[in-house]
């Protein structure tokens, strides 16, 4: 598959997960300066890795939530909480991942992730 096809496929998957408006807003925020990074994200992250058949999308979302919480990347964590919810993950499943974060990565990381997850759930009108 050529790079342009990977990009197209990745952009479509990304919009399915996060919503068209959210993706377009993130891509526009970095403008021409960030366009090369957006190409990498669309083609390789979503067009290749997220498109693989080995894991369901919701499982990938839960894994990414765990990684972004562990790495203390709050902005990316919030984006991926929304993506996980869009992919069918529940607040309870997300909480279970955050409890694992507490054990394996530390309570401060889990505390921050819990706070951001709760904010995200509230923004979406979800009970927690």
N, C-alpha and C positions, 0 to 999 in steps of 0.2 A: 504494500500500500504506500502511495507517495505521501509526502509531507502535507500537501494541500488537502488530501482526503482525510488524513489524520486530524488536521486542524478543523475541518468541517464537522467531522464526527465528534470530536472533542467539544467543540462549541455547542453542538446540539445536546450532548449529554450534560454539559455544565448548565445549560439553560433549563433542562428537565429537572436537575437536582436543586438548583438555587432560584430558579425563576428568571425569565428573560430580563426584566427590569433590573434585578440585582446584578446580574452578570454584565449587562451593558453599562451600568453605573460604575462598577469596579473597573471595567476596561477603560472607560472614558476618564476616570480619575487619574490615571497615569499617563494619558495622552501619548504622543509620539515617542516620548522618552521611554515609557514602559512597554511600548508595543512589542519589542523583542521578547520580553519576559512573558507577556500575554500569549505570544505565539508558542512559547515553550509549554506554558500551562495548558493551553487548549490542545496542542498536538500530542504532547507526551504524557502529561498527567491524565487528562480526560480522554483523549482520542486513542491512547494506547493502554495505559494501566487501568483506568476506570472502566474501559470497555472489555477487558478480559473476562472470560466466562468462569474463572475459578472461584469467585466469591459473589454473592448477591450484593447489590448496591447498598442495601441497608447495613450489611456486615461491614463493608468498606467504610461506610459513614461512621459506624461505631469505633472502628479502628482509628480513623483519623481524629475523631473526638479525643480518644485516649492519647494519641501522639501530641496533638496541639495543646492539650491540658498539661501533659508531662513536660513539654518544651516551654511552657509559660508563654504562649502566643495568643493572648486574649482576643485580638481582632479576628484571627483565623479561627479560633475556637468558636466564637459566636457565629461566624459564617457557616461553619460546619454543623453546629447545633441546628440551625435553620435547615440546612441541607438534609440532615438526618431525619428531622421531623417530616420534611417533604418526601423522603424516601420510605416513610412508614415506621420509623423508630418511635417508640413511646418515651415520654418523660421518665418512666420507671426504668426502662432499659438504659437510658442515658445515665440515670443515677447509679445504676449498677457499675457502669464503666468508671464513673467518678469515685466510687468506693474503692475500686481496684487501684485507681490513681493514688488514693490516700495511702494504701499499703505499699505500693511499689515505687512511688515517686515522691511521696511526702504529703503531709496534711496541708501545708500552705498552698501547694498547687491544687489540691482537691477543693480547698475552701474557695479559692478564686474561681475555679471552674463551676462549683455549685452556685455561687453568686451570679455569674454570667448566665448560666443555664436558667436559673429562676427568672432573671430579667427577660431573657428571650421568651420563655414560656408565657410570662405576663404580657409581653408585647403582642403575642399571638393569641391571647385570650385562653390559654390552656391552664387548667388546674394542675397544681403540682402536689 
